[in-house]
Amino acid sequence: MPRTSEEILEFILDWMSRRLKMPKTAIDPRDSIAAYGVDSVMIAEFEGEISEFVGFEWPVTDLLLRDPSIREIAEHGAELSRNA
């Protein structure tokens, strides 16, 4: 079943909150993941976990090189999910 952008956004915010040990409310979806100091090791872990969440292999690292906002990542994931 395809994931919506809101479902993916919630997953990303939850993941960041856990990994960065900060309240989810302190994370602005208009910011990039990099703005919060997420490093390459964390990104590799994120790629595996979000791929499992959406149900398909999502090479999100390529997308992150363009430094999109967290919301843009979620919207891109939802588009891919509809087409998977």
PyMOL Python script that loads the backbone (N, CA, C, O; Angstrom):
from pymol import cmd

cmd.read_pdbstr("""\
ATOM      1  N   MET A   1       0.831  -1.180   0.000  1.00  0.00           N
ATOM      2  CA  MET A   1       0.000   0.000   0.000  1.00  0.00           C
ATOM      3  C   MET A   1       0.879   1.248   0.000  1.00  0.00           C
ATOM      4  O   MET A   1       1.786   1.357   0.825  1.00  0.00           O
ATOM      5  N   PRO A   2       0.630   2.183  -0.903  1.00  0.00           N
ATOM      6  CA  PRO A   2       1.452   3.392  -0.958  1.00  0.00           C
ATOM      7  C   PRO A   2       1.375   4.207   0.327  1.00  0.00           C
ATOM      8  O   PRO A   2       0.336   4.262   0.985  1.00  0.00           O
ATOM      9  N   ARG A   3       2.475   4.827   0.664  1.00  0.00           N
ATOM     10  CA  ARG A   3       2.560   5.703   1.830  1.00  0.00           C
ATOM     11  C   ARG A   3       2.281   7.137   1.388  1.00  0.00           C
ATOM     12  O   ARG A   3       2.685   7.544   0.299  1.00  0.00           O
ATOM     13  N   THR A   4       1.595   7.895   2.230  1.00  0.00           N
ATOM     14  CA  THR A   4       1.333   9.302   1.927  1.00  0.00           C
ATOM     15  C   THR A   4       2.514  10.145   2.376  1.00  0.00           C
ATOM     16  O   THR A   4       3.360   9.693   3.148  1.00  0.00           O
ATOM     17  N   SER A   5       2.559  11.372   1.884  1.00  0.00           N
ATOM     18  CA  SER A   5       3.639  12.265   2.303  1.00  0.00           C
ATOM     19  C   SER A   5       3.560  12.537   3.803  1.00  0.00           C
ATOM     20  O   SER A   5       4.595  12.690   4.451  1.00  0.00           O
ATOM     21  N   GLU A   6       2.362  12.598   4.361  1.00  0.00           N
ATOM     22  CA  GLU A   6       2.225  12.839   5.810  1.00  0.00           C
ATOM     23  C   GLU A   6       2.740  11.650   6.622  1.00  0.00           C
ATOM     24  O   GLU A   6       3.370  11.839   7.663  1.00  0.00           O
ATOM     25  N   GLU A   7       2.478  10.429   6.155  1.00  0.00           N
ATOM     26  CA  GLU A   7       2.997   9.244   6.844  1.00  0.00           C
ATOM     27  C   GLU A   7       4.527   9.230   6.809  1.00  0.00           C
ATOM     28  O   GLU A   7       5.186   8.939   7.807  1.00  0.00           O
ATOM     29  N   ILE A   8       5.064   9.545   5.653  1.00  0.00           N
ATOM     30  CA  ILE A   8       6.528   9.555   5.509  1.00  0.00           C
ATOM     31  C   ILE A   8       7.128  10.688   6.333  1.00  0.00           C
ATOM     32  O   ILE A   8       8.166  10.508   6.970  1.00  0.00           O
ATOM     33  N   LEU A   9       6.492  11.843   6.327  1.00  0.00           N
ATOM     34  CA  LEU A   9       6.974  12.969   7.130  1.00  0.00           C
ATOM     35  C   LEU A   9       7.003  12.583   8.614  1.00  0.00           C
ATOM     36  O   LEU A   9       7.984  12.858   9.305  1.00  0.00           O
ATOM     37  N   GLU A  10       5.952  11.959   9.094  1.00  0.00           N
ATOM     38  CA  GLU A  10       5.911  11.528  10.495  1.00  0.00           C
ATOM     39  C   GLU A  10       7.031  10.533  10.794  1.00  0.00           C
ATOM     40  O   GLU A  10       7.659  10.598  11.851  1.00  0.00           O
ATOM     41  N   PHE A  11       7.278   9.609   9.857  1.00  0.00           N
ATOM     42  CA  PHE A  11       8.364   8.649  10.038  1.00  0.00           C
ATOM     43  C   PHE A  11       9.699   9.387  10.161  1.00  0.00           C
ATOM     44  O   PHE A  11      10.488   9.104  11.062  1.00  0.00           O
ATOM     45  N   ILE A  12       9.945  10.330   9.258  1.00  0.00           N
ATOM     46  CA  ILE A  12      11.214  11.071   9.270  1.00  0.00           C
ATOM     47  C   ILE A  12      11.364  11.847  10.574  1.00  0.00           C
ATOM     48  O   ILE A  12      12.424  11.809  11.200  1.00  0.00           O
ATOM     49  N   LEU A  13      10.323  12.543  10.984  1.00  0.00           N
ATOM     50  CA  LEU A  13      10.394  13.330  12.222  1.00  0.00           C
ATOM     51  C   LEU A  13      10.617  12.426  13.436  1.00  0.00           C
ATOM     52  O   LEU A  13      11.404  12.762  14.321  1.00  0.00           O
ATOM     53  N   ASP A  14       9.938  11.297  13.480  1.00  0.00           N
ATOM     54  CA  ASP A  14      10.145  10.340  14.577  1.00  0.00           C
ATOM     55  C   ASP A  14      11.577   9.814  14.572  1.00  0.00           C
ATOM     56  O   ASP A  14      12.228   9.736  15.615  1.00  0.00           O
ATOM     57  N   TRP A  15      12.056   9.457  13.383  1.00  0.00           N
ATOM     58  CA  TRP A  15      13.413   8.927  13.253  1.00  0.00           C
ATOM     59  C   TRP A  15      14.429   9.964  13.725  1.00  0.00           C
ATOM     60  O   TRP A  15      15.328   9.647  14.504  1.00  0.00           O
ATOM     61  N   MET A  16      14.286  11.196  13.254  1.00  0.00           N
ATOM     62  CA  MET A  16      15.220  12.254  13.647  1.00  0.00           C
ATOM     63  C   MET A  16      15.149  12.522  15.149  1.00  0.00           C
ATOM     64  O   MET A  16      16.177  12.713  15.798  1.00  0.00           O
ATOM     65  N   SER A  17      13.956  12.536  15.689  1.00  0.00           N
ATOM     66  CA  SER A  17      13.778  12.776  17.119  1.00  0.00           C
ATOM     67  C   SER A  17      14.515  11.720  17.942  1.00  0.00           C
ATOM     68  O   SER A  17      15.196  12.047  18.915  1.00  0.00           O
ATOM     69  N   ARG A  18      14.376  10.459  17.549  1.00  0.00           N
ATOM     70  CA  ARG A  18      15.058   9.373  18.256  1.00  0.00           C
ATOM     71  C   ARG A  18      16.568   9.461  18.100  1.00  0.00           C
ATOM     72  O   ARG A  18      17.308   9.395  19.082  1.00  0.00           O
ATOM     73  N   ARG A  19      17.019   9.610  16.862  1.00  0.00           N
ATOM     74  CA  ARG A  19      18.458   9.601  16.586  1.00  0.00           C
ATOM     75  C   ARG A  19      19.178  10.807  17.174  1.00  0.00           C
ATOM     76  O   ARG A  19      20.312  10.694  17.641  1.00  0.00           O
ATOM     77  N   LEU A  20      18.521  11.959  17.151  1.00  0.00           N
ATOM     78  CA  LEU A  20      19.158  13.194  17.614  1.00  0.00           C
ATOM     79  C   LEU A  20      18.819  13.525  19.062  1.00  0.00           C
ATOM     80  O   LEU A  20      19.304  14.507  19.624  1.00  0.00           O
ATOM     81  N   LYS A  21      17.968  12.676  19.658  1.00  0.00           N
ATOM     82  CA  LYS A  21      17.565  12.868  21.051  1.00  0.00           C
ATOM     83  C   LYS A  21      17.052  14.289  21.293  1.00  0.00           C
ATOM     84  O   LYS A  21      17.514  15.006  22.180  1.00  0.00           O
ATOM     85  N   MET A  22      16.081  14.658  20.465  1.00  0.00           N
ATOM     86  CA  MET A  22      15.458  15.966  20.604  1.00  0.00           C
ATOM     87  C   MET A  22      13.963  15.832  20.376  1.00  0.00           C
ATOM     88  O   MET A  22      13.525  14.897  19.705  1.00  0.00           O
ATOM     89  N   PRO A  23      13.181  16.738  20.915  1.00  0.00           N
ATOM     90  CA  PRO A  23      11.729  16.637  20.715  1.00  0.00           C
ATOM     91  C   PRO A  23      11.364  16.808  19.245  1.00  0.00           C
ATOM     92  O   PRO A  23      11.954  17.615  18.526  1.00  0.00           O
ATOM     93  N   LYS A  24      10.392  16.040  18.828  1.00  0.00           N
ATOM     94  CA  LYS A  24       9.931  16.117  17.435  1.00  0.00           C
ATOM     95  C   LYS A  24       9.462  17.534  17.095  1.00  0.00           C
ATOM     96  O   LYS A  24       9.611  17.988  15.961  1.00  0.00           O
ATOM     97  N   THR A  25       8.906  18.213  18.068  1.00  0.00           N
ATOM     98  CA  THR A  25       8.399  19.574  17.848  1.00  0.00           C
ATOM     99  C   THR A  25       9.522  20.583  17.589  1.00  0.00           C
ATOM    100  O   THR A  25       9.263  21.692  17.122  1.00  0.00           O
ATOM    101  N   ALA A  26      10.757  20.205  17.890  1.00  0.00           N
ATOM    102  CA  ALA A  26      11.899  21.098  17.652  1.00  0.00           C
ATOM    103  C   ALA A  26      12.452  20.968  16.233  1.00  0.00           C
ATOM    104  O   ALA A  26      13.384  21.681  15.860  1.00  0.00           O
ATOM    105  N   ILE A  27      11.882  20.064  15.448  1.00  0.00           N
ATOM    106  CA  ILE A  27      12.352  19.819  14.082  1.00  0.00           C
ATOM    107  C   ILE A  27      11.391  20.487  13.111  1.00  0.00           C
ATOM    108  O   ILE A  27      10.196  20.190  13.109  1.00  0.00           O
ATOM    109  N   ASP A  28      11.905  21.377  12.298  1.00  0.00           N
ATOM    110  CA  ASP A  28      11.094  22.114  11.326  1.00  0.00           C
ATOM    111  C   ASP A  28      11.142  21.392   9.980  1.00  0.00           C
ATOM    112  O   ASP A  28      12.220  21.266   9.399  1.00  0.00           O
ATOM    113  N   PRO A  29      10.006  20.915   9.469  1.00  0.00           N
ATOM    114  CA  PRO A  29       9.989  20.207   8.184  1.00  0.00           C
ATOM    115  C   PRO A  29      10.453  21.056   7.000  1.00  0.00           C
ATOM    116  O   PRO A  29      10.716  20.523   5.922  1.00  0.00           O
ATOM    117  N   ARG A  30      10.553  22.352   7.191  1.00  0.00           N
ATOM    118  CA  ARG A  30      11.051  23.214   6.105  1.00  0.00           C
ATOM    119  C   ARG A  30      12.571  23.214   6.023  1.00  0.00           C
ATOM    120  O   ARG A  30      13.145  23.675   5.036  1.00  0.00           O
ATOM    121  N   ASP A  31      13.222  22.695   7.063  1.00  0.00           N
ATOM    122  CA  ASP A  31      14.684  22.601   7.088  1.00  0.00           C
ATOM    123  C   ASP A  31      15.142  21.312   6.414  1.00  0.00           C
ATOM    124  O   ASP A  31      14.354  20.388   6.208  1.00  0.00           O
ATOM    125  N   SER A  32      16.408  21.267   6.081  1.00  0.00           N
ATOM    126  CA  SER A  32      16.986  20.032   5.549  1.00  0.00           C
ATOM    127  C   SER A  32      17.427  19.140   6.704  1.00  0.00           C
ATOM    128  O   SER A  32      17.588  19.603   7.833  1.00  0.00           O
ATOM    129  N   ILE A  33      17.615  17.884   6.415  1.00  0.00           N
ATOM    130  CA  ILE A  33      18.134  16.960   7.420  1.00  0.00           C
ATOM    131  C   ILE A  33      19.530  17.401   7.849  1.00  0.00           C
ATOM    132  O   ILE A  33      19.880  17.307   9.026  1.00  0.00           O
ATOM    133  N   ALA A  34      20.315  17.874   6.906  1.00  0.00           N
ATOM    134  CA  ALA A  34      21.680  18.300   7.205  1.00  0.00           C
ATOM    135  C   ALA A  34      21.724  19.454   8.205  1.00  0.00           C
ATOM    136  O   ALA A  34      22.696  19.593   8.947  1.00  0.00           O
ATOM    137  N   ALA A  35      20.689  20.273   8.230  1.00  0.00           N
ATOM    138  CA  ALA A  35      20.644  21.408   9.162  1.00  0.00           C
ATOM    139  C   ALA A  35      20.668  20.943  10.613  1.00  0.00           C
ATOM    140  O   ALA A  35      20.977  21.724  11.513  1.00  0.00           O
ATOM    141  N   TYR A  36      20.341  19.676  10.840  1.00  0.00           N
ATOM    142  CA  TYR A  36      20.317  19.127  12.194  1.00  0.00           C
ATOM    143  C   TYR A  36      21.546  18.291  12.509  1.00  0.00           C
ATOM    144  O   TYR A  36      21.593  17.616  13.537  1.00  0.00           O
ATOM    145  N   GLY A  37      22.540  18.331  11.631  1.00  0.00           N
ATOM    146  CA  GLY A  37      23.782  17.630  11.886  1.00  0.00           C
ATOM    147  C   GLY A  37      23.755  16.140  11.618  1.00  0.00           C
ATOM    148  O   GLY A  37      24.598  15.404  12.129  1.00  0.00           O
ATOM    149  N   VAL A  38      22.792  15.682  10.819  1.00  0.00           N
ATOM    150  CA  VAL A  38      22.738  14.265  10.466  1.00  0.00           C
ATOM    151  C   VAL A  38      23.927  13.972   9.550  1.00  0.00           C
ATOM    152  O   VAL A  38      24.072  14.586   8.494  1.00  0.00           O
ATOM    153  N   ASP A  39      24.775  13.029   9.963  1.00  0.00           N
ATOM    154  CA  ASP A  39      25.989  12.736   9.206  1.00  0.00           C
ATOM    155  C   ASP A  39      25.799  11.550   8.256  1.00  0.00           C
ATOM    156  O   ASP A  39      24.713  10.975   8.178  1.00  0.00           O
ATOM    157  N   SER A  40      26.849  11.198   7.549  1.00  0.00           N
ATOM    158  CA  SER A  40      26.755  10.159   6.526  1.00  0.00           C
ATOM    159  C   SER A  40      26.443   8.780   7.111  1.00  0.00           C
ATOM    160  O   SER A  40      25.761   7.982   6.468  1.00  0.00           O
ATOM    161  N   VAL A  41      26.924   8.493   8.303  1.00  0.00           N
ATOM    162  CA  VAL A  41      26.620   7.209   8.938  1.00  0.00           C
ATOM    163  C   VAL A  41      25.128   7.145   9.257  1.00  0.00           C
ATOM    164  O   VAL A  41      24.482   6.125   9.017  1.00  0.00           O
ATOM    165  N   MET A  42      24.589   8.223   9.794  1.00  0.00           N
ATOM    166  CA  MET A  42      23.163   8.276  10.099  1.00  0.00           C
ATOM    167  C   MET A  42      22.332   8.165   8.822  1.00  0.00           C
ATOM    168  O   MET A  42      21.287   7.515   8.814  1.00  0.00           O
ATOM    169  N   ILE A  43      22.792   8.794   7.753  1.00  0.00           N
ATOM    170  CA  ILE A  43      22.066   8.752   6.481  1.00  0.00           C
ATOM    171  C   ILE A  43      21.995   7.317   5.969  1.00  0.00           C
ATOM    172  O   ILE A  43      20.954   6.891   5.469  1.00  0.00           O
ATOM    173  N   ALA A  44      23.079   6.574   6.088  1.00  0.00           N
ATOM    174  CA  ALA A  44      23.081   5.172   5.651  1.00  0.00           C
ATOM    175  C   ALA A  44      22.048   4.367   6.449  1.00  0.00           C
ATOM    176  O   ALA A  44      21.331   3.541   5.885  1.00  0.00           O
ATOM    177  N   GLU A  45      21.977   4.609   7.743  1.00  0.00           N
ATOM    178  CA  GLU A  45      20.987   3.928   8.571  1.00  0.00           C
ATOM    179  C   GLU A  45      19.574   4.374   8.189  1.00  0.00           C
ATOM    180  O   GLU A  45      18.656   3.559   8.104  1.00  0.00           O
ATOM    181  N   PHE A  46      19.417   5.667   7.963  1.00  0.00           N
ATOM    182  CA  PHE A  46      18.124   6.221   7.575  1.00  0.00           C
ATOM    183  C   PHE A  46      17.626   5.586   6.280  1.00  0.00           C
ATOM    184  O   PHE A  46      16.453   5.230   6.165  1.00  0.00           O
ATOM    185  N   GLU A  47      18.526   5.447   5.307  1.00  0.00           N
ATOM    186  CA  GLU A  47      18.146   4.873   4.019  1.00  0.00           C
ATOM    187  C   GLU A  47      17.581   3.464   4.190  1.00  0.00           C
ATOM    188  O   GLU A  47      16.571   3.123   3.573  1.00  0.00           O
ATOM    189  N   GLY A  48      18.216   2.655   5.012  1.00  0.00           N
ATOM    190  CA  GLY A  48      17.721   1.302   5.247  1.00  0.00           C
ATOM    191  C   GLY A  48      16.379   1.290   5.957  1.00  0.00           C
ATOM    192  O   GLY A  48      15.487   0.518   5.605  1.00  0.00           O
ATOM    193  N   GLU A  49      16.241   2.149   6.959  1.00  0.00           N
ATOM    194  CA  GLU A  49      15.009   2.169   7.744  1.00  0.00           C
ATOM    195  C   GLU A  49      13.835   2.747   6.960  1.00  0.00           C
ATOM    196  O   GLU A  49      12.717   2.240   7.057  1.00  0.00           O
ATOM    197  N   ILE A  50      14.075   3.793   6.190  1.00  0.00           N
ATOM    198  CA  ILE A  50      12.956   4.369   5.441  1.00  0.00           C
ATOM    199  C   ILE A  50      12.562   3.453   4.277  1.00  0.00           C
ATOM    200  O   ILE A  50      11.390   3.390   3.908  1.00  0.00           O
ATOM    201  N   SER A  51      13.531   2.750   3.704  1.00  0.00           N
ATOM    202  CA  SER A  51      13.205   1.786   2.652  1.00  0.00           C
ATOM    203  C   SER A  51      12.295   0.695   3.200  1.00  0.00           C
ATOM    204  O   SER A  51      11.341   0.277   2.544  1.00  0.00           O
ATOM    205  N   GLU A  52      12.600   0.243   4.403  1.00  0.00           N
ATOM    206  CA  GLU A  52      11.745  -0.767   5.042  1.00  0.00           C
ATOM    207  C   GLU A  52      10.350  -0.197   5.309  1.00  0.00           C
ATOM    208  O   GLU A  52       9.349  -0.886   5.110  1.00  0.00           O
ATOM    209  N   PHE A  53      10.284   1.046   5.756  1.00  0.00           N
ATOM    210  CA  PHE A  53       9.004   1.676   6.065  1.00  0.00           C
ATOM    211  C   PHE A  53       8.121   1.821   4.828  1.00  0.00           C
ATOM    212  O   PHE A  53       6.928   1.521   4.879  1.00  0.00           O
ATOM    213  N   VAL A  54       8.705   2.283   3.709  1.00  0.00           N
ATOM    214  CA  VAL A  54       7.899   2.507   2.510  1.00  0.00           C
ATOM    215  C   VAL A  54       7.659   1.221   1.725  1.00  0.00           C
ATOM    216  O   VAL A  54       6.761   1.170   0.884  1.00  0.00           O
ATOM    217  N   GLY A  55       8.452   0.182   1.990  1.00  0.00           N
ATOM    218  CA  GLY A  55       8.217  -1.108   1.357  1.00  0.00           C
ATOM    219  C   GLY A  55       8.904  -1.305   0.023  1.00  0.00           C
ATOM    220  O   GLY A  55       8.545  -2.209  -0.732  1.00  0.00           O
ATOM    221  N   PHE A  56       9.878  -0.481  -0.276  1.00  0.00           N
ATOM    222  CA  PHE A  56      10.678  -0.648  -1.491  1.00  0.00           C
ATOM    223  C   PHE A  56      12.048  -0.029  -1.256  1.00  0.00           C
ATOM    224  O   PHE A  56      12.226   0.804  -0.367  1.00  0.00           O
ATOM    225  N   GLU A  57      13.012  -0.448  -2.068  1.00  0.00           N
ATOM    226  CA  GLU A  57      14.377   0.078  -1.955  1.00  0.00           C
ATOM    227  C   GLU A  57      14.398   1.526  -2.430  1.00  0.00           C
ATOM    228  O   GLU A  57      14.173   1.808  -3.607  1.00  0.00           O
ATOM    229  N   TRP A  58      14.669   2.435  -1.508  1.00  0.00           N
ATOM    230  CA  TRP A  58      14.678   3.856  -1.843  1.00  0.00           C
ATOM    231  C   TRP A  58      16.087   4.398  -1.616  1.00  0.00           C
ATOM    232  O   TRP A  58      16.492   4.598  -0.471  1.00  0.00           O
ATOM    233  N   PRO A  59      16.843   4.640  -2.696  1.00  0.00           N
ATOM    234  CA  PRO A  59      18.192   5.188  -2.543  1.00  0.00           C
ATOM    235  C   PRO A  59      18.129   6.685  -2.211  1.00  0.00           C
ATOM    236  O   PRO A  59      18.492   7.535  -3.024  1.00  0.00           O
ATOM    237  N   VAL A  60      17.666   6.975  -1.013  1.00  0.00           N
ATOM    238  CA  VAL A  60      17.416   8.345  -0.589  1.00  0.00           C
ATOM    239  C   VAL A  60      18.695   9.189  -0.545  1.00  0.00           C
ATOM    240  O   VAL A  60      18.621  10.417  -0.591  1.00  0.00           O
ATOM    241  N   THR A  61      19.846   8.558  -0.456  1.00  0.00           N
ATOM    242  CA  THR A  61      21.107   9.296  -0.414  1.00  0.00           C
ATOM    243  C   THR A  61      21.263  10.205  -1.628  1.00  0.00           C
ATOM    244  O   THR A  61      21.738  11.333  -1.500  1.00  0.00           O
ATOM    245  N   ASP A  62      20.867   9.724  -2.806  1.00  0.00           N
ATOM    246  CA  ASP A  62      20.957  10.541  -4.019  1.00  0.00           C
ATOM    247  C   ASP A  62      20.124  11.810  -3.886  1.00  0.00           C
ATOM    248  O   ASP A  62      20.564  12.892  -4.274  1.00  0.00           O
ATOM    249  N   LEU A  63      18.934  11.676  -3.345  1.00  0.00           N
ATOM    250  CA  LEU A  63      18.056  12.821  -3.140  1.00  0.00           C
ATOM    251  C   LEU A  63      18.663  13.796  -2.131  1.00  0.00           C
ATOM    252  O   LEU A  63      18.595  15.010  -2.324  1.00  0.00           O
ATOM    253  N   LEU A  64      19.248  13.278  -1.074  1.00  0.00           N
ATOM    254  CA  LEU A  64      19.778  14.133  -0.013  1.00  0.00           C
ATOM    255  C   LEU A  64      20.964  14.977  -0.470  1.00  0.00           C
ATOM    256  O   LEU A  64      21.256  16.006   0.140  1.00  0.00           O
ATOM    257  N   LEU A  65      21.643  14.565  -1.517  1.00  0.00           N
ATOM    258  CA  LEU A  65      22.751  15.358  -2.045  1.00  0.00           C
ATOM    259  C   LEU A  65      22.283  16.723  -2.551  1.00  0.00           C
ATOM    260  O   LEU A  65      23.069  17.667  -2.633  1.00  0.00           O
ATOM    261  N   ARG A  66      20.989  16.819  -2.891  1.00  0.00           N
ATOM    262  CA  ARG A  66      20.427  18.100  -3.361  1.00  0.00           C
ATOM    263  C   ARG A  66      19.969  18.970  -2.196  1.00  0.00           C
ATOM    264  O   ARG A  66      19.510  20.093  -2.408  1.00  0.00           O
ATOM    265  N   ASP A  67      20.088  18.462  -0.958  1.00  0.00           N
ATOM    266  CA  ASP A  67      19.753  19.182   0.272  1.00  0.00           C
ATOM    267  C   ASP A  67      18.310  19.675   0.308  1.00  0.00           C
ATOM    268  O   ASP A  67      18.060  20.855   0.558  1.00  0.00           O
ATOM    269  N   PRO A  68      17.358  18.773   0.057  1.00  0.00           N
ATOM    270  CA  PRO A  68      15.942  19.167   0.096  1.00  0.00           C
ATOM    271  C   PRO A  68      15.462  19.352   1.533  1.00  0.00           C
ATOM    272  O   PRO A  68      16.124  18.931   2.482  1.00  0.00           O
ATOM    273  N   SER A  69      14.315  19.980   1.674  1.00  0.00           N
ATOM    274  CA  SER A  69      13.716  20.082   3.003  1.00  0.00           C
ATOM    275  C   SER A  69      13.181  18.704   3.407  1.00  0.00           C
ATOM    276  O   SER A  69      13.018  17.814   2.573  1.00  0.00           O
ATOM    277  N   ILE A  70      12.918  18.557   4.677  1.00  0.00           N
ATOM    278  CA  ILE A  70      12.367  17.306   5.178  1.00  0.00           C
ATOM    279  C   ILE A  70      11.010  17.043   4.517  1.00  0.00           C
ATOM    280  O   ILE A  70      10.709  15.909   4.144  1.00  0.00           O
ATOM    281  N   ARG A  71      10.206  18.076   4.375  1.00  0.00           N
ATOM    282  CA  ARG A  71       8.898  17.936   3.718  1.00  0.00           C
ATOM    283  C   ARG A  71       9.076  17.500   2.255  1.00  0.00           C
ATOM    284  O   ARG A  71       8.317  16.659   1.771  1.00  0.00           O
ATOM    285  N   GLU A  72      10.055  18.052   1.555  1.00  0.00           N
ATOM    286  CA  GLU A  72      10.295  17.663   0.153  1.00  0.00           C
ATOM    287  C   GLU A  72      10.698  16.191   0.056  1.00  0.00           C
ATOM    288  O   GLU A  72      10.316  15.503  -0.891  1.00  0.00           O
ATOM    289  N   ILE A  73      11.458  15.717   1.021  1.00  0.00           N
ATOM    290  CA  ILE A  73      11.828  14.298   1.043  1.00  0.00           C
ATOM    291  C   ILE A  73      10.568  13.448   1.164  1.00  0.00           C
ATOM    292  O   ILE A  73      10.402  12.458   0.451  1.00  0.00           O
ATOM    293  N   ALA A  74       9.682  13.846   2.075  1.00  0.00           N
ATOM    294  CA  ALA A  74       8.433  13.105   2.290  1.00  0.00           C
ATOM    295  C   ALA A  74       7.566  13.111   1.034  1.00  0.00           C
ATOM    296  O   ALA A  74       6.982  12.088   0.676  1.00  0.00           O
ATOM    297  N   GLU A  75       7.481  14.251   0.371  1.00  0.00           N
ATOM    298  CA  GLU A  75       6.664  14.345  -0.844  1.00  0.00           C
ATOM    299  C   GLU A  75       7.249  13.493  -1.958  1.00  0.00           C
ATOM    300  O   GLU A  75       6.514  12.839  -2.697  1.00  0.00           O
ATOM    301  N   HIS A  76       8.565  13.500  -2.077  1.00  0.00           N
ATOM    302  CA  HIS A  76       9.227  12.677  -3.091  1.00  0.00           C
ATOM    303  C   HIS A  76       8.990  11.186  -2.802  1.00  0.00           C
ATOM    304  O   HIS A  76       8.722  10.401  -3.711  1.00  0.00           O
ATOM    305  N   GLY A  77       9.092  10.820  -1.536  1.00  0.00           N
ATOM    306  CA  GLY A  77       8.848   9.426  -1.157  1.00  0.00           C
ATOM    307  C   GLY A  77       7.434   8.982  -1.462  1.00  0.00           C
ATOM    308  O   GLY A  77       7.211   7.858  -1.911  1.00  0.00           O
ATOM    309  N   ALA A  78       6.468   9.872  -1.217  1.00  0.00           N
ATOM    310  CA  ALA A  78       5.065   9.537  -1.504  1.00  0.00           C
ATOM    311  C   ALA A  78       4.862   9.343  -2.998  1.00  0.00           C
ATOM    312  O   ALA A  78       4.128   8.448  -3.415  1.00  0.00           O
ATOM    313  N   GLU A  79       5.502  10.168  -3.799  1.00  0.00           N
ATOM    314  CA  GLU A  79       5.398  10.018  -5.265  1.00  0.00           C
ATOM    315  C   GLU A  79       5.996   8.688  -5.702  1.00  0.00           C
ATOM    316  O   GLU A  79       5.400   7.980  -6.514  1.00  0.00           O
ATOM    317  N   LEU A  80       7.150   8.345  -5.179  1.00  0.00           N
ATOM    318  CA  LEU A  80       7.765   7.055  -5.501  1.00  0.00           C
ATOM    319  C   LEU A  80       6.891   5.893  -5.030  1.00  0.00           C
ATOM    320  O   LEU A  80       6.773   4.875  -5.713  1.00  0.00           O
ATOM    321  N   SER A  81       6.289   6.056  -3.873  1.00  0.00           N
ATOM    322  CA  SER A  81       5.443   5.007  -3.303  1.00  0.00           C
ATOM    323  C   SER A  81       4.217   4.735  -4.190  1.00  0.00           C
ATOM    324  O   SER A  81       3.804   3.587  -4.358  1.00  0.00           O
ATOM    325  N   ARG A  82       3.653   5.789  -4.742  1.00  0.00           N
ATOM    326  CA  ARG A  82       2.497   5.616  -5.631  1.00  0.00           C
ATOM    327  C   ARG A  82       2.877   4.868  -6.898  1.00  0.00           C
ATOM    328  O   ARG A  82       2.048   4.173  -7.487  1.00  0.00           O
ATOM    329  N   ASN A  83       4.127   5.009  -7.316  1.00  0.00           N
ATOM    330  CA  ASN A  83       4.589   4.398  -8.562  1.00  0.00           C
ATOM    331  C   ASN A  83       5.298   3.055  -8.344  1.00  0.00           C
ATOM    332  O   ASN A  83       5.694   2.400  -9.308  1.00  0.00           O
ATOM    333  N   ALA A  84       5.456   2.650  -7.089  1.00  0.00           N
ATOM    334  CA  ALA A  84       6.213   1.403  -6.803  1.00  0.00           C
ATOM    335  C   ALA A  84       5.368   0.175  -7.075  1.00  0.00           C
ATOM    336  O   ALA A  84       5.836  -0.949  -6.892  1.00  0.00           O
TER     337      ALA A  84
END
""", "prot")
cmd.dss("prot")
cmd.show_as("cartoon", "prot")
cmd.util.cbc("prot")
cmd.orient("prot")
